[in-house]
Amino acid sequence: MIYIAIPLIIAFSICYAATRHEDLGRIFIHAAKVGGWLAFFLALVVFILGMIAR
């Protein structure tokens, strides 16, 4: 599952950041922040679902 999630998080965060900024440096900075939030929430959801499944 993690092998599928990583490219999707990267692609989504870069596309989302590119719609907000035009400067390439700011795009990558914003994409890193968005990617971090996405990874955090994905891990949180997986953890909660794992706890419910027990």
Number of C-alpha atoms within 10 A of each C-alpha: 5 8 7 8 13 14 11 13 20 18 13 16 22 19 13 16 21 17 9 11 13 10 9 11 10 14 19 16 13 19 22 17 13 19 22 15 14 18 16 12 12 14 13 12 12 12 12 11 11 10 9 8 7 5
